Amino acid sequence: MTLQIRNGRFDVLVLAGPGIQRWPGLGVRALSTLCSDMGLSVGLFGGEGLRVRGVLPSSGTGGVAIVEDSQGRIHRVESRAIVRVCEQTEFPDPFPGWTEPALLPLSSALRLRREGQTVWSPSTAILGAGNRALSFGCELLEAGVAEVFCIEWGAAPRGWEVYRRRFEMLGGRLIEAMPMGLKKKAPLLWEFRVKDAIGVRVLEVAWVVSAGPFASSDGMREHPPGSCLFELEQSGGMTLEEDPQGWTLEEERGRLLGVRIIKALGTPLGASADRSVTKANREQLEESQRRARSRLKRALRFLDAPLDWTHEGKWSSVDARNRLRSFAGVPKKEHLVREVASIECIEEIECSICETACPEKAISISRSQGVFLNESACTGCGKCISACPAQVPVLIQEKEALPVAQITMGLPPWSEFKEKELVSVSNRKGAPLGSAKVLQSSREEGWIKLEVPSHLAWEARGIRRTRFQVEDEWVLKAEKTAASKVEVQLQGEKRMLRMGQSLALALFETGFARGDDRLLCRDGSCRRCEIRVDGVKKLACRTQVHRGMSIQLLDRSPIEDSDLICPCSQVRSHEVIQKIREGKLNSPDSIRQACGVGEGSCRGRACIGAYQRLLQAEGIECSSWIDWRFPWADWTLSV
Amino acid sequence: MSLDREFAVDIALVGTGVASLVAAQIFLRRGWSVLHLNPDHDFFIENSELPFDPSVALGPGKALSHGVLDSLRADRARQILEPEFPGSIEGWSREKGSEYFDPRAPFLRSRSWNWIGSPDHEADFLKLEEKGWHPQITEGVSAARRIPGFTYRGETPVTIRGLSLPKIADIDVNRYRNGVLEFVRSRMDANFLVTSASAIEPTPEGVRFYQAGVPRTVKLRQGLRIFRTPRLNLWCQSIGLEPSQESKIWEEWTLISRDPLDPSQLGFVGLSSVWAKYEGAPSGPIHELGVFSPVLEGEKVAGPASFARLGGLAQRVLNWDRFSVRDLKERRISSPPQTEPEFGALGKIRWMWGSDGALVGLVDRVVRFCSEEKE
């Protein structure tokens, strides 16, 4: 068989980089729509059927992309401008034990959580406190994990206050600390040392999830300058609810990049000069650019003045209380007559999910005033509660003559409540306040109506769960899956694994994963999960569990070195620093070539973030650097 | 020392890679003041310097008649490289720990070079034997086994013939470049080792250029020396120098071999060369297989012909049913310098054609070029 090659040509190529799971994302859509509206031919390559292998930059601008389709045909596509869509870097700076398999990037942890059945108890630590980290923390807490820590660390971007509030309400703990070491204690149990203002704390965790990025970034870059070779970060999660801010950033960055490309290219491919961008188009472009810039600015504004909900003991501070009651999203008088919504989202965040969800258009979010609630229009339907990813809105009714009030809030997915049952309610920090009576609950619509003492009406915003609920759920889940398990030989021992499951996931579930398995890719592009199945070398991510199989892990002695910045090529940080200082090297490419960082099988996916931060610390500007080595991951071809 | 005012130096060098750096250190050794100008933002962008000359694939006889092989005898290569390198150059035969050993030094390897499938093996054999190269003709499996990456499971008879030459040298280019660069940087003021130099323009008395957007003028006593690589072609034409002869594009692929590779052999198959790729002393099994292939006229980089050549090599020569690509680099190299005069001159400007290609030959030419400068 010979390798078939097909040629193509576009003005703009948008390519999915390694590890991109959502394709095409919001940013890609915004960029491609804008470019094609201006008459440029745009090619999108990514997803399951089309695997982008890499880009060969041209000597001038643009380059050639090599793409392989599902039938093994190779497409050689030339373009004047190329955009690579990349995922955010998730790994932290090296610390003792950072190469251990218990430290998972968020993308792998999400997959393990949704497809696997591993144990996240007794506790899980999450490095980072951005929206995606907090959202994942909430997901674990809702699923019954007893303790989840979000560790705020260095200059990592902070999440929205509404997410932080929800995380704390569910019982999560936010800690400002530095990771100091990770050491195995028992199967699926690790000793994680962190240093906070008081001293070193030891956390016993099942996993440490690394939810970068650990430095703020513009999210789009061009390298080399003037080459029309761009990179766009996919900052949003899989769903809008996971991280609305990430989705907004991604969309507006895509739009801005589109404008930049149109301005750089001007005339569409094969068109005469008179088909270049017209005056009307130019005005449209300027408008798009202005709007995108303004939305980006708004999306990042809350970071300058984050709001912290302050408490005096169990109760909100006077300041916080006054600020809330005077806020335009909170009802002023209608709640004394009937049940109406209270949108307690004071922070000026770029999110309008509740506005879209409201069928009566009672909620409006404006740039100047923030959230505004039209009390008289609100019917108290509760749609805003189920729509909000942070479950901020509540329905509230105070009865002037009675000592009790009625509140309706989001229903935690783990809970089953009966009418008239008594539950424990908590404040916005998750501290217990007292008891409330269940009036009604709707699992389908995701809300619960409670009767609370009237002094708790503006304080109680969460329901606390009992320990037996957690245990019950775990036992139930384990019983359900036991039936589908088959016997295999794993490292010579009998083990029960789920039939048809990916072996890469099975290794994590059984505690046999190695540091090399952490990327947990689906397509074998990193080739790090090599194992021997029935004597034949295979990739764990591409192999499914079947009855009676014999699995041997390849013998790789773990390297324990906190200074190790690139585990694949075994390069240490001090070697990189030494090279920079001795050779006065001044560009990431030259330093990489001189030291060999990122030259291993993962092509820098584990280390490139830490490498860039190390260079920044040494005074080398690399925020707009893009690694254009071909291919992006090892590429296997059949002949 | 600053270049804020008009300044005078002995010589100015313009180059993007190893050649100009080696020249800089030769002139510094003489006690000359040197100004080095590089239009690129660092010395690692130049990609035209190679561990060995891939055009040797055309056959040992041709390489011998072109003088390419002479400088590549292991002992001769050491004689050329060592005096110009400010540090140790290690050989892989040295035992670790027996004496001083720098694990980060450039390694000069001595491998057997093997050509297979050429009809001129007998004629080449006689020519090489006369010159005292001790060639060897090999046949069948023993010939094929000398090609790194060859897999034989005994299914079909192997009928190829090969010619083998022992002890030919190749060297780590990156380590060599880095070593010279570190030395030159330590000896030269940062204002005289200029990267990202723009609008370089020779003047009757010296050279004018922009450094970080600031115009500089430097008087030169000896003149301007240019180390021409394809990257400098456009600039050379802009200052009125004749364009260089056409350059050739080579693809350097890195494949992953399932089985460990023999680091002591280097093979030439058709127009491609294959070798076990590693830096420094071989430690542990080597799985990266380097493949040099030319991009012929009318072909494109990573085009259909490239994949056909690569697929053919994997399937018909190496007996692989699949292969993994780890890396592909495009190498743009000047045509072999022997086809034209090696050096050129115009007034106080002198230049060296083809300041690229195999490192050993390159350093040899730089030394000869510099030796023509009168003290």
Boltz contact constraints between the chains, C-beta under 6 A:
constraints:
  - contact:
      token1: [A, 3]
      token2: [B, 307]
      max_distance: 6.0
  - contact:
      token1: [A, 3]
      token2: [B, 311]
      max_distance: 6.0
  - contact:
      token1: [A, 5]
      token2: [B, 304]
      max_distance: 6.0
  - contact:
      token1: [A, 5]
      token2: [B, 307]
      max_distance: 6.0
  - contact:
      token1: [A, 56]
      token2: [B, 301]
      max_distance: 6.0
  - contact:
      token1: [A, 56]
      token2: [B, 302]
      max_distance: 6.0
  - contact:
      token1: [A, 66]
      token2: [B, 302]
      max_distance: 6.0
  - contact:
      token1: [A, 582]
      token2: [B, 182]
      max_distance: 6.0
  - contact:
      token1: [A, 583]
      token2: [B, 178]
      max_distance: 6.0
  - contact:
      token1: [A, 583]
      token2: [B, 181]
      max_distance: 6.0
  - contact:
      token1: [A, 583]
      token2: [B, 182]
      max_distance: 6.0
  - contact:
      token1: [A, 584]
      token2: [B, 185]
      max_distance: 6.0
  - contact:
      token1: [A, 587]
      token2: [B, 41]
      max_distance: 6.0
  - contact:
      token1: [A, 587]
      token2: [B, 42]
      max_distance: 6.0
  - contact:
      token1: [A, 589]
      token2: [B, 44]
      max_distance: 6.0
  - contact:
      token1: [A, 590]
      token2: [B, 42]
      max_distance: 6.0
  - contact:
      token1: [A, 590]
      token2: [B, 44]
      max_distance: 6.0
  - contact:
      token1: [A, 593]
      token2: [B, 44]
      max_distance: 6.0
  - contact:
      token1: [A, 593]
      token2: [B, 174]
      max_distance: 6.0
  - contact:
      token1: [A, 594]
      token2: [B, 178]
      max_distance: 6.0
  - contact:
      token1: [A, 630]
      token2: [B, 328]
      max_distance: 6.0
  - contact:
      token1: [A, 631]
      token2: [B, 325]
      max_distance: 6.0
  - contact:
      token1: [A, 634]
      token2: [B, 324]
      max_distance: 6.0
  - contact:
      token1: [A, 634]
      token2: [B, 326]
      max_distance: 6.0
  - contact:
      token1: [A, 635]
      token2: [B, 325]
      max_distance: 6.0
  - contact:
      token1: [A, 636]
      token2: [B, 322]
      max_distance: 6.0
  - contact:
      token1: [A, 636]
      token2: [B, 324]
      max_distance: 6.0
  - contact:
      token1: [A, 637]
      token2: [B, 323]
      max_distance: 6.0
  - contact:
      token1: [A, 638]
      token2: [B, 322]
      max_distance: 6.0
  - contact:
      token1: [A, 639]
      token2: [B, 311]
      max_distance: 6.0
  - contact:
      token1: [A, 639]
      token2: [B, 314]
      max_distance: 6.0
  - contact:
      token1: [A, 639]
      token2: [B, 315]
      max_distance: 6.0
